[in-house]
Amino acid sequence: KLNKEFEEVEKGIFLTGEVPRRTSFETLDPQLKCKIGNEYIVDSFADDSK
């Protein structure tokens, strides 16, 4: 499950949720891709905690 908010997944274990990119050097790495169907696209890392 994707979650944009801070959450506790187990007692004392927390995920930050989605962290916005706010500076010009925080860009996606075009070499990191995910396969959707038969196509490879740049992975946007919407949630990399799962």
C-alpha distance matrix in Angstrom:
0.0 3.8 6.4 10.1 11.7 13.2 11.9 13.5 11.6 15.0 18.4 19.5 16.5 14.7 12.4 14.1 11.3 12.6 16.3 18.5 21.2 24.5 27.2 28.7 28.2 24.4 23.8 21.7 23.4 24.5 24.9 21.2 20.0 17.4 18.7 17.8 20.2 23.5 23.0 22.0 20.7 20.3 16.9 15.9 13.5 11.1 9.0 10.9 9.7 7.8
3.8 0.0 3.8 6.8 9.2 11.3 11.1 13.6 12.5 16.2 19.3 19.7 16.6 14.1 11.2 11.8 8.6 9.1 12.9 14.8 17.5 20.8 23.6 25.1 24.8 21.0 20.5 18.7 20.7 22.0 22.9 19.3 18.4 16.3 18.1 17.3 20.2 23.2 22.1 20.8 18.9 18.1 14.7 13.0 10.7 7.9 6.1 9.0 8.7 8.1
6.4 3.8 0.0 3.8 5.5 7.8 8.2 11.3 11.2 15.0 17.7 17.8 15.0 12.1 9.2 9.3 6.0 7.3 11.0 13.2 16.4 19.3 22.4 24.4 24.3 20.5 20.7 19.5 22.0 23.7 24.8 21.3 20.9 19.3 21.4 20.7 23.7 26.7 25.3 23.8 21.6 20.3 16.9 14.6 12.2 9.1 7.4 10.4 9.5 10.1
10.1 6.8 3.8 0.0 3.8 7.0 9.1 12.7 13.5 17.2 19.3 18.9 16.2 12.8 9.7 8.2 4.6 4.6 8.0 9.8 13.3 15.9 19.2 21.4 21.7 18.0 18.5 18.0 20.8 22.7 24.3 21.2 21.1 20.1 22.5 21.9 25.2 27.9 26.1 24.3 21.6 19.9 16.7 13.8 11.7 8.6 7.9 11.1 10.9 12.6
11.7 9.2 5.5 3.8 0.0 3.8 6.3 10.0 11.8 15.2 16.8 16.2 14.2 10.6 8.3 6.8 4.5 6.5 9.1 11.4 15.1 17.2 20.6 23.3 23.5 19.9 21.1 20.8 23.6 25.9 27.3 24.1 24.4 23.4 25.9 25.4 28.7 31.4 29.7 27.9 25.2 23.3 20.1 17.3 14.8 12.1 10.7 13.3 12.1 14.0
13.2 11.3 7.8 7.0 3.8 0.0 3.8 7.2 9.6 12.6 13.7 12.7 10.9 7.2 5.7 4.5 4.7 8.0 9.7 12.8 16.2 18.2 21.3 24.3 24.0 20.6 22.1 22.0 24.5 27.1 28.2 25.0 25.7 24.9 27.6 27.5 30.8 33.5 31.8 29.7 27.2 25.1 21.7 19.1 16.2 14.1 12.0 13.6 11.7 13.9
11.9 11.1 8.2 9.1 6.3 3.8 0.0 3.8 6.2 9.1 10.5 10.4 8.6 5.6 5.5 6.8 7.1 10.7 12.9 16.2 19.5 21.7 24.7 27.6 27.1 23.5 24.9 24.3 26.4 29.0 29.7 26.3 26.7 25.5 27.9 27.9 30.9 33.7 32.4 30.5 28.4 26.6 23.0 20.9 17.7 15.6 12.9 14.2 11.4 12.9
13.5 13.6 11.3 12.7 10.0 7.2 3.8 0.0 3.8 5.7 6.8 7.0 5.7 4.3 6.4 8.9 10.1 13.9 15.9 19.4 22.4 24.7 27.5 30.3 29.5 26.0 27.4 26.7 28.5 31.1 31.4 27.9 28.5 27.2 29.6 29.8 32.7 35.5 34.4 32.4 30.6 28.9 25.1 23.4 20.0 18.4 15.2 15.7 12.4 13.5
11.6 12.5 11.2 13.5 11.8 9.6 6.2 3.8 0.0 3.8 6.9 8.1 5.8 5.8 7.1 10.6 11.2 14.8 17.2 20.7 23.5 26.2 28.8 31.3 30.2 26.7 27.7 26.5 27.9 30.3 30.2 26.6 26.9 25.3 27.5 27.7 30.4 33.2 32.5 30.6 29.2 27.7 23.9 22.8 19.2 17.9 14.4 14.4 10.8 11.0
15.0 16.2 15.0 17.2 15.2 12.6 9.1 5.7 3.8 0.0 3.8 6.0 5.1 7.3 9.8 13.3 14.6 18.2 20.3 23.9 26.6 29.2 31.6 34.2 32.9 29.5 30.6 29.5 30.7 33.2 32.9 29.3 29.8 28.2 30.4 30.8 33.4 36.1 35.6 33.6 32.4 30.9 27.1 26.1 22.5 21.4 17.8 17.4 13.6 13.8
18.4 19.3 17.7 19.3 16.8 13.7 10.5 6.8 6.9 3.8 0.0 3.8 5.6 8.2 11.6 14.6 16.5 20.2 21.8 25.5 28.2 30.4 32.9 35.7 34.5 31.2 32.7 32.0 33.2 35.9 35.7 32.2 32.9 31.6 33.9 34.4 37.0 39.8 39.1 37.0 35.7 34.0 30.2 29.0 25.3 24.3 20.7 20.4 16.6 17.3
19.5 19.7 17.8 18.9 16.2 12.7 10.4 7.0 8.1 6.0 3.8 0.0 3.8 6.5 10.2 12.8 15.4 19.0 19.9 23.7 26.1 28.1 30.4 33.3 31.9 28.8 30.7 30.2 31.4 34.4 34.2 31.0 32.1 31.2 33.8 34.6 37.5 40.0 39.0 36.6 35.1 33.0 29.3 28.0 24.3 23.5 20.1 19.5 15.9 17.3
16.5 16.6 15.0 16.2 14.2 10.9 8.6 5.7 5.8 5.1 5.6 3.8 0.0 3.8 7.1 10.2 12.6 16.0 17.3 21.0 23.4 25.7 27.9 30.6 29.1 25.9 27.5 26.8 27.9 30.8 30.5 27.2 28.3 27.4 30.0 30.9 33.8 36.2 35.2 32.8 31.3 29.3 25.6 24.4 20.6 20.1 16.5 15.7 12.1 13.6
14.7 14.1 12.1 12.8 10.6 7.2 5.6 4.3 5.8 7.3 8.2 6.5 3.8 0.0 3.8 6.5 9.0 12.5 13.7 17.5 20.1 22.3 24.7 27.5 26.3 23.0 24.7 24.2 25.7 28.6 28.8 25.5 26.5 25.7 28.5 29.1 32.2 34.7 33.4 31.0 29.2 27.0 23.3 21.7 18.1 17.2 14.0 13.7 10.5 12.6
12.4 11.2 9.2 9.7 8.3 5.7 5.5 6.4 7.1 9.8 11.6 10.2 7.1 3.8 0.0 3.8 5.6 9.0 10.5 14.2 16.8 19.4 21.8 24.4 23.3 19.8 21.2 20.6 22.3 25.1 25.4 22.1 23.1 22.3 25.2 25.8 29.1 31.5 30.0 27.6 25.6 23.4 19.7 18.0 14.4 13.5 10.3 10.3 7.5 10.1
14.1 11.8 9.3 8.2 6.8 4.5 6.8 8.9 10.6 13.3 14.6 12.8 10.2 6.5 3.8 0.0 3.8 6.6 7.3 11.0 13.7 15.9 18.6 21.4 20.6 17.2 19.0 18.9 21.0 24.0 24.8 21.8 23.0 22.6 25.7 26.2 29.7 32.0 30.1 27.5 25.1 22.6 19.2 16.9 13.7 12.6 10.2 10.9 9.2 12.4
11.3 8.6 6.0 4.6 4.5 4.7 7.1 10.1 11.2 14.6 16.5 15.4 12.6 9.0 5.6 3.8 0.0 3.8 6.3 9.6 12.7 15.4 18.3 20.8 20.4 16.8 17.9 17.5 19.9 22.4 23.5 20.4 21.0 20.4 23.3 23.4 26.8 29.3 27.4 25.1 22.6 20.4 17.0 14.4 11.5 9.5 7.6 9.4 8.4 11.1
12.6 9.1 7.3 4.6 6.5 8.0 10.7 13.9 14.8 18.2 20.2 19.0 16.0 12.5 9.0 6.6 3.8 0.0 3.8 6.3 9.4 12.3 15.3 17.6 17.4 13.7 14.6 14.3 17.1 19.6 21.1 18.2 18.9 18.6 21.6 21.6 25.2 27.5 25.2 22.9 20.0 17.6 14.5 11.5 9.2 7.1 6.6 9.0 9.5 12.3
16.3 12.9 11.0 8.0 9.1 9.7 12.9 15.9 17.2 20.3 21.8 19.9 17.3 13.7 10.5 7.3 6.3 3.8 0.0 3.8 6.6 9.1 12.0 14.6 14.5 11.0 12.7 13.3 16.2 19.1 20.8 18.4 19.7 20.1 23.4 23.8 27.5 29.4 26.8 24.2 21.1 18.2 15.5 12.4 10.4 9.4 9.4 10.9 11.7 15.0
18.5 14.8 13.2 9.8 11.4 12.8 16.2 19.4 20.7 23.9 25.5 23.7 21.0 17.5 14.2 11.0 9.6 6.3 3.8 0.0 3.8 6.1 9.4 11.9 12.6 9.4 10.9 12.2 15.6 18.1 20.5 18.5 19.8 20.5 23.7 23.9 27.6 29.3 26.4 23.9 20.5 17.5 15.4 11.9 11.1 10.1 11.4 13.3 14.8 17.8
21.2 17.5 16.4 13.3 15.1 16.2 19.5 22.4 23.5 26.6 28.2 26.1 23.4 20.1 16.8 13.7 12.7 9.4 6.6 3.8 0.0 3.8 6.1 8.2 8.8 5.8 7.7 9.8 13.1 15.8 18.3 17.0 18.7 20.1 23.4 24.0 27.7 29.0 25.8 23.0 19.5 16.2 14.7 11.5 11.3 11.4 13.1 14.3 16.4 19.5
24.5 20.8 19.3 15.9 17.2 18.2 21.7 24.7 26.2 29.2 30.4 28.1 25.7 22.3 19.4 15.9 15.4 12.3 9.1 6.1 3.8 0.0 3.8 7.0 8.7 7.1 9.6 12.6 15.8 18.4 21.1 20.2 22.0 23.7 27.0 27.5 31.2 32.3 29.0 26.2 22.7 19.3 18.3 15.0 15.1 15.1 16.8 18.0 19.9 23.1
27.2 23.6 22.4 19.2 20.6 21.3 24.7 27.5 28.8 31.6 32.9 30.4 27.9 24.7 21.8 18.6 18.3 15.3 12.0 9.4 6.1 3.8 0.0 3.8 5.5 5.6 8.5 12.1 14.7 17.4 20.0 19.8 22.0 24.2 27.6 28.4 32.1 32.8 29.4 26.4 23.0 19.4 18.8 16.1 16.5 17.2 19.0 19.6 21.8 25.0
28.7 25.1 24.4 21.4 23.3 24.3 27.6 30.3 31.3 34.2 35.7 33.3 30.6 27.5 24.4 21.4 20.8 17.6 14.6 11.9 8.2 7.0 3.8 0.0 3.8 5.6 7.1 10.8 13.1 15.3 18.2 18.6 20.8 23.3 26.6 27.6 31.1 31.4 27.8 24.8 21.5 18.0 18.1 15.8 16.9 18.1 20.2 20.7 23.3 26.3
28.2 24.8 24.3 21.7 23.5 24.0 27.1 29.5 30.2 32.9 34.5 31.9 29.1 26.3 23.3 20.6 20.4 17.4 14.5 12.6 8.8 8.7 5.5 3.8 0.0 3.8 5.8 9.3 10.8 13.5 15.9 16.3 19.1 21.9 25.3 26.7 30.3 30.5 27.0 23.7 20.6 16.9 16.9 15.1 15.8 17.6 19.3 19.1 21.8 24.8
24.4 21.0 20.5 18.0 19.9 20.6 23.5 26.0 26.7 29.5 31.2 28.8 25.9 23.0 19.8 17.2 16.8 13.7 11.0 9.4 5.8 7.1 5.6 5.6 3.8 0.0 3.8 7.0 9.3 12.3 14.7 14.3 16.8 19.2 22.7 24.0 27.7 28.2 24.8 21.6 18.4 14.7 14.0 11.9 12.2 13.9 15.5 15.5 18.1 21.1
23.8 20.5 20.7 18.5 21.1 22.1 24.9 27.4 27.7 30.6 32.7 30.7 27.5 24.7 21.2 19.0 17.9 14.6 12.7 10.9 7.7 9.6 8.5 7.1 5.8 3.8 0.0 3.8 6.4 8.9 11.7 11.6 13.8 16.4 19.7 21.0 24.6 24.9 21.4 18.2 15.0 11.3 11.3 9.5 10.8 12.9 15.1 15.1 18.3 20.8
21.7 18.7 19.5 18.0 20.8 22.0 24.3 26.7 26.5 29.5 32.0 30.2 26.8 24.2 20.6 18.9 17.5 14.3 13.3 12.2 9.8 12.6 12.1 10.8 9.3 7.0 3.8 0.0 3.8 6.0 8.7 8.1 10.0 12.6 16.0 17.5 21.0 21.3 17.9 14.6 11.5 7.7 7.7 6.6 8.3 10.9 13.2 12.9 16.4 18.5
23.4 20.7 22.0 20.8 23.6 24.5 26.4 28.5 27.9 30.7 33.2 31.4 27.9 25.7 22.3 21.0 19.9 17.1 16.2 15.6 13.1 15.8 14.7 13.1 10.8 9.3 6.4 3.8 0.0 3.8 5.4 5.7 8.6 11.9 15.2 17.4 20.8 20.5 17.2 13.6 11.3 7.6 8.1 8.8 10.0 13.3 15.0 13.8 17.4 19.2
24.5 22.0 23.7 22.7 25.9 27.1 29.0 31.1 30.3 33.2 35.9 34.4 30.8 28.6 25.1 24.0 22.4 19.6 19.1 18.1 15.8 18.4 17.4 15.3 13.5 12.3 8.9 6.0 3.8 0.0 3.8 5.5 7.1 10.7 13.4 15.5 18.6 17.8 14.4 10.9 8.7 5.7 7.9 9.4 11.6 14.7 16.8 15.9 19.6 20.8
24.9 22.9 24.8 24.3 27.3 28.2 29.7 31.4 30.2 32.9 35.7 34.2 30.5 28.8 25.4 24.8 23.5 21.1 20.8 20.5 18.3 21.1 20.0 18.2 15.9 14.7 11.7 8.7 5.4 3.8 0.0 3.8 6.2 9.9 12.6 15.4 18.2 17.2 14.2 10.5 9.6 7.2 8.7 11.3 12.7 16.1 17.5 15.9 19.4 20.3
21.2 19.3 21.3 21.2 24.1 25.0 26.3 27.9 26.6 29.3 32.2 31.0 27.2 25.5 22.1 21.8 20.4 18.2 18.4 18.5 17.0 20.2 19.8 18.6 16.3 14.3 11.6 8.1 5.7 5.5 3.8 0.0 3.8 7.1 10.4 13.3 16.4 16.1 13.3 9.5 8.4 5.9 5.8 8.7 9.4 13.0 14.0 12.3 15.8 16.5
20.0 18.4 20.9 21.1 24.4 25.7 26.7 28.5 26.9 29.8 32.9 32.1 28.3 26.5 23.1 23.0 21.0 18.9 19.7 19.8 18.7 22.0 22.0 20.8 19.1 16.8 13.8 10.0 8.6 7.1 6.2 3.8 0.0 3.8 6.8 9.5 12.6 12.4 9.7 6.0 5.2 4.3 4.7 8.4 9.7 12.6 14.0 12.8 16.4 16.3
17.4 16.3 19.3 20.1 23.4 24.9 25.5 27.2 25.3 28.2 31.6 31.2 27.4 25.7 22.3 22.6 20.4 18.6 20.1 20.5 20.1 23.7 24.2 23.3 21.9 19.2 16.4 12.6 11.9 10.7 9.9 7.1 3.8 0.0 3.8 6.5 9.7 10.3 8.3 5.5 5.6 6.4 5.4 9.0 9.8 11.9 12.9 12.1 15.3 14.5
18.7 18.1 21.4 22.5 25.9 27.6 27.9 29.6 27.5 30.4 33.9 33.8 30.0 28.5 25.2 25.7 23.3 21.6 23.4 23.7 23.4 27.0 27.6 26.6 25.3 22.7 19.7 16.0 15.2 13.4 12.6 10.4 6.8 3.8 0.0 3.8 6.2 6.7 5.6 4.4 6.4 8.9 8.8 12.0 13.1 14.7 15.7 15.2 18.1 16.6
17.8 17.3 20.7 21.9 25.4 27.5 27.9 29.8 27.7 30.8 34.4 34.6 30.9 29.1 25.8 26.2 23.4 21.6 23.8 23.9 24.0 27.5 28.4 27.6 26.7 24.0 21.0 17.5 17.4 15.5 15.4 13.3 9.5 6.5 3.8 0.0 3.8 6.0 5.4 6.2 7.2 10.3 10.2 12.6 14.0 14.6 16.0 16.3 19.1 17.4
20.2 20.2 23.7 25.2 28.7 30.8 30.9 32.7 30.4 33.4 37.0 37.5 33.8 32.2 29.1 29.7 26.8 25.2 27.5 27.6 27.7 31.2 32.1 31.1 30.3 27.7 24.6 21.0 20.8 18.6 18.2 16.4 12.6 9.7 6.2 3.8 0.0 3.8 5.6 8.1 10.2 13.6 13.9 16.3 17.7 18.2 19.5 19.8 22.3 20.2
23.5 23.2 26.7 27.9 31.4 33.5 33.7 35.5 33.2 36.1 39.8 40.0 36.2 34.7 31.5 32.0 29.3 27.5 29.4 29.3 29.0 32.3 32.8 31.4 30.5 28.2 24.9 21.3 20.5 17.8 17.2 16.1 12.4 10.3 6.7 6.0 3.8 0.0 3.8 6.9 9.9 13.6 14.7 17.6 19.3 20.4 21.8 21.7 24.5 22.7
23.0 22.1 25.3 26.1 29.7 31.8 32.4 34.4 32.5 35.6 39.1 39.0 35.2 33.4 30.0 30.1 27.4 25.2 26.8 26.4 25.8 29.0 29.4 27.8 27.0 24.8 21.4 17.9 17.2 14.4 14.2 13.3 9.7 8.3 5.6 5.4 5.6 3.8 0.0 3.8 6.4 10.2 11.9 14.7 16.9 18.1 20.0 20.0 23.1 21.9
22.0 20.8 23.8 24.3 27.9 29.7 30.5 32.4 30.6 33.6 37.0 36.6 32.8 31.0 27.6 27.5 25.1 22.9 24.2 23.9 23.0 26.2 26.4 24.8 23.7 21.6 18.2 14.6 13.6 10.9 10.5 9.5 6.0 5.5 4.4 6.2 8.1 6.9 3.8 0.0 3.8 7.0 8.8 12.0 14.1 16.0 17.8 17.4 20.7 19.9
20.7 18.9 21.6 21.6 25.2 27.2 28.4 30.6 29.2 32.4 35.7 35.1 31.3 29.2 25.6 25.1 22.6 20.0 21.1 20.5 19.5 22.7 23.0 21.5 20.6 18.4 15.0 11.5 11.3 8.7 9.6 8.4 5.2 5.6 6.4 7.2 10.2 9.9 6.4 3.8 0.0 3.8 6.2 8.8 11.5 13.2 15.5 15.6 19.2 18.9
20.3 18.1 20.3 19.9 23.3 25.1 26.6 28.9 27.7 30.9 34.0 33.0 29.3 27.0 23.4 22.6 20.4 17.6 18.2 17.5 16.2 19.3 19.4 18.0 16.9 14.7 11.3 7.7 7.6 5.7 7.2 5.9 4.3 6.4 8.9 10.3 13.6 13.6 10.2 7.0 3.8 0.0 3.8 6.2 9.0 11.3 13.8 13.6 17.4 17.8
16.9 14.7 16.9 16.7 20.1 21.7 23.0 25.1 23.9 27.1 30.2 29.3 25.6 23.3 19.7 19.2 17.0 14.5 15.5 15.4 14.7 18.3 18.8 18.1 16.9 14.0 11.3 7.7 8.1 7.9 8.7 5.8 4.7 5.4 8.8 10.2 13.9 14.7 11.9 8.8 6.2 3.8 0.0 3.8 5.5 8.1 10.1 9.9 13.6 14.1
15.9 13.0 14.6 13.8 17.3 19.1 20.9 23.4 22.8 26.1 29.0 28.0 24.4 21.7 18.0 16.9 14.4 11.5 12.4 11.9 11.5 15.0 16.1 15.8 15.1 11.9 9.5 6.6 8.8 9.4 11.3 8.7 8.4 9.0 12.0 12.6 16.3 17.6 14.7 12.0 8.8 6.2 3.8 0.0 3.8 5.5 8.4 9.3 13.0 14.1
13.5 10.7 12.2 11.7 14.8 16.2 17.7 20.0 19.2 22.5 25.3 24.3 20.6 18.1 14.4 13.7 11.5 9.2 10.4 11.1 11.3 15.1 16.5 16.9 15.8 12.2 10.8 8.3 10.0 11.6 12.7 9.4 9.7 9.8 13.1 14.0 17.7 19.3 16.9 14.1 11.5 9.0 5.5 3.8 0.0 3.8 5.2 5.6 9.2 10.7
11.1 7.9 9.1 8.6 12.1 14.1 15.6 18.4 17.9 21.4 24.3 23.5 20.1 17.2 13.5 12.6 9.5 7.1 9.4 10.1 11.4 15.1 17.2 18.1 17.6 13.9 12.9 10.9 13.3 14.7 16.1 13.0 12.6 11.9 14.7 14.6 18.2 20.4 18.1 16.0 13.2 11.3 8.1 5.5 3.8 0.0 3.8 6.6 9.3 10.6
9.0 6.1 7.4 7.9 10.7 12.0 12.9 15.2 14.4 17.8 20.7 20.1 16.5 14.0 10.3 10.2 7.6 6.6 9.4 11.4 13.1 16.8 19.0 20.2 19.3 15.5 15.1 13.2 15.0 16.8 17.5 14.0 14.0 12.9 15.7 16.0 19.5 21.8 20.0 17.8 15.5 13.8 10.1 8.4 5.2 3.8 0.0 3.8 5.6 7.1
10.9 9.0 10.4 11.1 13.3 13.6 14.2 15.7 14.4 17.4 20.4 19.5 15.7 13.7 10.3 10.9 9.4 9.0 10.9 13.3 14.3 18.0 19.6 20.7 19.1 15.5 15.1 12.9 13.8 15.9 15.9 12.3 12.8 12.1 15.2 16.3 19.8 21.7 20.0 17.4 15.6 13.6 9.9 9.3 5.6 6.6 3.8 0.0 3.8 5.7
9.7 8.7 9.5 10.9 12.1 11.7 11.4 12.4 10.8 13.6 16.6 15.9 12.1 10.5 7.5 9.2 8.4 9.5 11.7 14.8 16.4 19.9 21.8 23.3 21.8 18.1 18.3 16.4 17.4 19.6 19.4 15.8 16.4 15.3 18.1 19.1 22.3 24.5 23.1 20.7 19.2 17.4 13.6 13.0 9.2 9.3 5.6 3.8 0.0 3.8
7.8 8.1 10.1 12.6 14.0 13.9 12.9 13.5 11.0 13.8 17.3 17.3 13.6 12.6 10.1 12.4 11.1 12.3 15.0 17.8 19.5 23.1 25.0 26.3 24.8 21.1 20.8 18.5 19.2 20.8 20.3 16.5 16.3 14.5 16.6 17.4 20.2 22.7 21.9 19.9 18.9 17.8 14.1 14.1 10.7 10.6 7.1 5.7 3.8 0.0
